Amino acid sequence: MAEPGEFGRTVRASLQHQGMTIRGAARALSYDHAYLSRVLAGKQDPSPQLVEGLDRLLNAGGELVDMAARLAADGAARISHALANPSRIDARAVEALSDILAAQRRLDDIVGPTPMIGPTEAQMDSVKGLLRAARGPHRDALMEVVAESVQFAGWLYASTRQDALAVRRLDEAADLADEANSGTLAAQACNFRGYIARQQGNPRGMVRWFSAAYHTPGAHPAQRMGDAAQVAQGLGELGEMDQARRLLDEAMALEDAAKDQPPGTAYWLTPSFQRLNLGLAHLGLKEYDLAADHIRSGLQGLPADHQGAEWAKEHQAALARAEAHR
């Protein structure tokens, strides 16, 4: 395995979230309990068959299989070496750490945020420890991984309405993103602060934080399009209709540029997801027909593993509100 215990931490947290014990999982998969315990403790590598069985058992949509593949062979050795020799971290080790984080982010879409908090915090602590001791030409790349890891922890806390913890992590992530000179990560940290404000029913906070994201130098056009639409939503809820429509026009003006591949740190910003952002903007403007059409289209266009995601419930509820007012 790569980062010691990472696969096991994720599986144990997912089992606990679903009310299942390791012994119960072993029984359901017809595996020896002692063997499964060793695997989940990071003491033994899992067989491909066990990984596939756990993925099916936890309805992980192939993401546990992907994580195990990312954590295998060369990546394991490189990350273990990096943990033992942090001052000599190399590019392949940084890439392997980034791959682990990518797998965690996609698991959040499938198994939900709660079981991902523990494994993400553990991984975050590992990469922060590496960064403190890292030297040489690959430290900047590692800093971006650390910034994204802290930001992802902030997102998980925001998703589970642990707002104070979320804000603390997102503020830290924004500082790290600035130090790493990453406009995309800095903008995303502000965007998640806007998300928190929306969950709190605070349209003024939405305008403040989504505006900050929209105006962050280096933000990707796909980020800026979504941010402008969400500023429009907040302005509409404040009754500033002319300003809201101006921001919505600015969002639409970015549509062609936003169709480019979004940054990996904001992989969900597809054209279908942008329809959700536009729908929320129209909802804020009380344009219920347009809101319903956009949100329905956006939900239908999401990948199958995103349609059941915890974060999609907000958009499903928004569609219901728009439909009720048509």
Disulfide bonds with the S-S distance in Angstrom:
none
